[in-house]
Amino acid sequence: MVYGDSALVINQINKDWSCTSEKMDAYCAEIRKLEVKFYGLEFHHVVQDENQAADRLSKIGSTRAQVPVGVFVQDLRTPSIKPGQEVEEMLPTEQLVLVVPGPSIDWRELFIKYLTIAEVPTNKIGAERLIPRSKNYVLVDGKLMRKNAKKELLQKCISQEEGMRILNEIHAGSCDNHVASRSLVDKAFRGGFYWPSAVADAESLV
């Protein structure tokens, strides 16, 4: 989960808004390259009223105030991306192994149980991860739906097996045999479907 205080940046990264500058295109391309290194990556906008901690940190950096213990400040004097720079998608040289629900376990069950009877995992880490993430989900007629970054569009949450079937159908219907994995995911999400392993599943197809 990635949180940002700029609605413009978050919506452009999520492709809800179009990039209108060459520099922002380059940053978005760099993010696309990094997405393959994560098992599911979500970007969410945090409104100003809920972002006081980040505001205080930004003021420390801009006013050159004394830095509190445990806080680290890094000055970036040049852009990390040059406009017009070609960014190639590369697979990670090292694979990050995560313990995630396999095909036999429906990832939706945790959210449905929490939203219906407030049941959380017995381990503390699992509970701490589930509770904030559940704010992006809602039950509609007993079915789990996910809200998009603008909290306007609901996507139907599906199992990994259903997601793989949809990706295969999109890939089979594409005229371009070299379609990028992210394009497959974008089409599935725009079709109103969501599952957290979509990016990793699409990578296995192309």
C-alpha positions in Angstrom: 0.0 0.0 0.0 1.4 3.4 -1.1 -0.1 6.6 0.2 0.4 10.1 -1.2 -0.9 13.6 -0.5 -1.1 14.7 -4.1 -4.4 13.8 -5.8 -2.9 14.7 -9.2 0.1 12.3 -8.8 -1.9 9.4 -7.3 -4.6 9.6 -10.0 -2.1 9.8 -12.8 -0.3 6.7 -11.4 -3.6 4.9 -11.1 -4.4 6.0 -14.7 -7.6 7.6 -13.6 -6.2 10.9 -15.0 -3.9 11.3 -18.1 -0.4 12.5 -17.7 0.0 15.9 -19.4 3.7 16.5 -19.1 6.8 14.6 -20.4 8.4 14.6 -16.9 5.3 13.0 -15.3 5.2 10.4 -18.1 8.8 9.5 -17.2 8.0 9.1 -13.5 5.0 7.0 -14.2 7.1 4.8 -16.5 9.6 4.3 -13.7 6.9 3.3 -11.3 5.5 0.7 -13.9 9.0 -0.8 -14.0 9.1 -1.2 -10.2 5.6 -2.6 -9.9 6.7 -6.1 -11.0 8.9 -6.3 -7.9 5.8 -6.3 -5.6 3.0 -8.8 -5.1 0.1 -6.4 -5.5 0.7 -2.6 -5.3 -2.0 -0.1 -4.5 -1.8 3.7 -4.5 -4.1 5.7 -2.4 -4.6 9.5 -1.9 -4.6 10.8 1.6 -6.5 14.1 2.0 -4.8 16.9 3.8 -6.9 16.7 7.0 -5.7 13.1 7.5 -2.0 13.8 6.6 -0.8 16.0 9.5 2.2 13.7 10.2 3.5 14.1 6.6 2.9 17.9 6.8 5.0 18.2 9.9 7.8 16.2 8.3 7.7 18.3 5.1 8.0 21.5 7.1 11.0 20.2 8.9 12.7 19.7 5.5 11.7 23.0 4.0 12.4 25.2 7.0 15.7 23.5 7.9 14.4 23.0 11.4 16.2 20.6 13.8 15.5 17.0 12.8 13.9 14.9 15.6 15.6 11.7 16.7 14.5 8.8 14.5 13.7 11.0 11.5 16.0 11.0 8.5 16.1 13.8 5.8 17.6 13.4 2.4 18.0 16.3 0.0 17.3 15.5 -3.6 19.0 18.3 -5.6 18.4 16.8 -9.1 15.4 15.0 -10.5 15.6 11.2 -10.4 14.2 11.0 -13.9 15.1 12.9 -17.0 12.3 13.9 -19.4 12.4 11.7 -22.5 14.4 9.0 -20.8 13.7 5.5 -22.1 12.5 3.3 -19.3 12.6 -0.4 -19.9 10.6 -2.9 -17.9 13.0 -5.4 -16.3 12.3 -8.4 -14.1 13.9 -8.3 -10.7 17.2 -10.0 -10.4 16.1 -11.3 -7.0 12.7 -12.6 -6.3 10.9 -11.5 -3.1 9.2 -14.5 -1.6 5.9 -13.7 0.3 3.5 -15.9 2.1 0.3 -15.3 0.2 -3.0 -17.2 -0.1 -2.7 -20.0 -2.7 -5.3 -20.8 -5.3 -7.1 -23.1 -2.8 -7.6 -20.3 -0.4 -9.9 -17.4 -1.3 -8.3 -14.1 -0.5 -11.7 -12.5 -0.1 -12.7 -14.6 3.0 -10.6 -12.4 5.4 -12.3 -9.2 4.2 -15.8 -10.7 4.2 -15.4 -12.0 7.7 -14.1 -8.7 9.0 -16.8 -6.7 7.3 -19.6 -9.0 8.5 -18.6 -10.1 12.0 -15.5 -8.0 12.6 -13.3 -11.2 12.7 -9.6 -10.6 12.4 -6.6 -12.9 12.1 -5.3 -14.2 15.4 -1.8 -13.0 14.7 -1.1 -9.3 15.4 0.6 -8.5 12.1 -2.2 -10.0 10.1 -4.8 -8.0 12.0 -2.8 -4.8 11.6 -2.6 -5.3 7.8 -6.2 -6.3 7.4 -8.0 -3.5 9.2 -6.7 -0.5 7.3 -7.0 -2.3 3.9 -10.6 -3.2 4.6 -11.5 0.5 4.3 -11.2 0.1 0.5 -13.8 -2.7 0.4 -17.6 -2.9 0.9 -20.2 -5.7 0.7 -22.9 -5.3 -1.9 -25.6 -8.0 -1.7 -23.1 -10.2 0.1 -20.4 -9.8 -2.5 -17.1 -8.1 -1.9 -16.5 -5.0 -3.9 -13.4 -2.7 -4.0 -13.5 1.1 -4.2 -11.1 2.8 -6.6 -8.7 5.6 -5.7 -11.4 8.2 -6.0 -13.9 6.1 -4.0 -16.3 6.4 -6.9 -16.1 3.2 -8.9 -16.7 -0.3 -7.4 -14.8 -3.3 -8.8 -16.1 -6.8 -8.3 -13.6 -8.8 -6.2 -12.9 -12.2 -7.8 -10.8 -15.2 -7.0 -7.3 -15.8 -8.4 -8.7 -18.6 -10.6 -11.4 -16.3 -12.1 -8.7 -13.6 -12.6 -6.5 -16.0 -14.5 -9.4 -17.0 -16.7 -10.1 -13.3 -17.5 -6.5 -12.5 -18.2 -6.3 -15.5 -20.6 -9.4 -14.4 -22.4 -8.0 -10.8 -22.8 -4.6 -12.2 -23.9 -6.1 -14.6 -26.4 -8.2 -11.8 -27.9 -5.3 -9.4 -28.3 -3.9 -8.8 -31.7 -0.5 -8.1 -30.2 1.3 -11.3 -29.0 3.7 -9.1 -27.1 1.1 -7.2 -25.1 2.6 -5.9 -21.8 1.4 -7.5 -18.6 0.3 -4.1 -17.2 -2.0 -3.7 -20.2 -3.7 -7.0 -19.4 -4.2 -5.9 -15.8 -5.5 -2.5 -16.9 -8.1 -4.0 -19.2 -9.2 -6.4 -16.5 -9.5 -3.6 -13.9 -11.3 -1.3 -16.3 -13.7 -4.2 -16.9 -14.8 -3.9 -13.3 -12.8 -6.8 -11.8 -10.1 -6.8 -9.1 -7.9 -9.4 -7.3 -4.6 -8.6 -5.5 -2.3 -10.9 -7.5 -3.3 -9.5 -10.9 0.1 -8.1 -11.7 2.0 -11.2 -10.8 -0.6 -13.4 -12.7 -0.3 -11.3 -15.8 3.5 -11.6 -15.7 3.2 -15.3 -15.8 1.3 -15.1 -19.1 3.6 -12.8 -21.1 
